[in-house]
Amino acid sequence: GENVEQHPSTLSVQEGDSAVIKCTYSDSASNYFPWYKQELGKRPQLIIDIRSNVGEKKDQRIAVTLNKTAKHFSLHITETQPEDSAVYFCAASRSFGNEKLTFGTGTRLTIIP
Amino acid sequence: KAGVTQTPRYLIKTRGQQVTLSCSPISGHRSVSWYQQTPGQGLQFLFEYFSETQRNKGNFPGRFSGRQFSNSRSEMNVSTLELGDSALYLCASSLDRVGAFFGQGTRLTVV
């Protein structure tokens, strides 16, 4: 089955700096890669996703890149703010929606004011 | 539009008992998935239902089961509870192949 590895497990960055979280996946048939943000005691929230036919996608301060050949994808957050502090999860799936997402182990991002 | 609603939010059960959790998806969403979240194992896929049919299943024992009703609402049942079943159970709904949106979860504690 699919295996998703996520690094780093914890990340601290100064407010205003950039943060990068990386994931690798094992199933070459995976073609949908969402990222979720989970604040303490809250539900995971979909923040951005990318499909295999796209190499990069950007939404304001958040961007995701995908390298299908190397089977890895990354989340980039620029101009970080205190409210970006949370646990971020990457995931991979063979379909574009709700079908069997395999999650990474999460990255706890702390923004230092 | 209301989000994904899960009930109850908290549950405490005794080993050996069974439990039923409920999930109401976003209106119009026909796909409902269930995930178990624990500090040790992270987020793990349990199963996915679409139009009342189980479409995908994760690697959990048969004590974990689910169903979906004609209005897309879903229930998850765990029988013969074990201490290790203590977790946050999350439900996610999707407009089939367009993202997955999570509910607040049901925190189950087995004592």
Contacts between the chains, C-beta under 8 A, distances in Angstrom:
chain1	res1	chain2	res2	distance
A	1	B	59	7.7
A	34	B	99	6.9
A	34	B	100	7.0
A	36	B	102	7.8
A	42	B	104	7.4
A	43	B	4	8.0
A	43	B	90	6.9
A	43	B	102	4.4
A	43	B	103	6.2
A	43	B	104	5.1
A	43	B	105	6.2
A	44	B	43	7.4
A	44	B	90	7.1
A	44	B	102	4.9
A	45	B	102	7.3
A	46	B	99	5.5
A	46	B	100	6.8
A	46	B	101	6.3
A	49	B	99	6.5
A	89	B	42	7.8
A	89	B	43	6.4
A	91	B	43	7.9
A	95	B	97	5.6
A	96	B	97	4.2
A	96	B	98	6.4
A	96	B	99	7.9
A	97	B	31	6.1
A	97	B	94	4.0
A	97	B	95	7.2
A	97	B	96	5.7
A	97	B	97	3.9
A	97	B	98	5.4
A	97	B	99	6.1
A	97	B	100	6.0
A	98	B	31	4.2
A	98	B	32	7.4
A	98	B	33	4.8
A	98	B	48	6.0
A	98	B	92	5.8
A	98	B	93	6.9
A	98	B	94	3.2
A	98	B	96	7.3
A	98	B	97	7.8
A	98	B	99	7.8
A	98	B	100	4.3
A	99	B	31	7.3
A	99	B	33	7.5
A	99	B	48	5.6
A	99	B	55	6.6
A	99	B	56	5.4
A	99	B	97	7.7
A	100	B	33	7.6
A	100	B	45	5.2
A	100	B	48	6.3
A	100	B	56	4.4
A	100	B	58	7.1
A	101	B	33	7.4
A	101	B	35	7.8
A	101	B	43	7.9
A	101	B	45	6.3
A	101	B	92	8.0
A	101	B	100	6.3
A	102	B	45	6.8
A	103	B	35	8.0
A	103	B	42	5.8
A	103	B	43	4.0
A	103	B	44	7.6
A	104	B	42	7.7
A	105	B	42	5.0
A	106	B	42	6.2
